[in-house]
């Protein structure tokens, strides 16, 4: 598949089938994540697969939207702040690095026939209380992942002229 076609297929899915995600597909997706670039190759991230019913129910309390609970599994994507590269002027790059890795995850999932959605507007403090995180680790993104029960909607994007 051409990259542009893949990018056009990826969308923010907000309804999932109950069907479980196959381990082979998860392994492929996580290998794509593992190979994502990061500043100075620091790879300051951690990814947790949330698949058991108790953990899923706990995570759902961190983001109370009804559609979120339809996903068969989740991936918690966190930044390891003690491992992130910091530019000479003090700017840390963990947020940039996690974004690159998460988009690798989303595109790889799309290629495998799965759907995802970036969820950043969640209760990160509650998430830290419910799951085990290192002291300098920040849960940054939640990714519901599974087979879509909805359909791709028209993407509204700025024109090339507006972004160049």
Secondary structure by P-SEA (a helix, b strand, c coil): ccaaaaaaacccccccccbbbbaaaaaaaaaaaaacccccccccbbbbbbccaaaaaaaaaaccccccccccbbbbbbbccccccccccccccaaaaaaaaaaaaaaaaaaacbbbbbbcccaaaaaaaaccccccccccbbbbbccccccccbbbbbcccccc
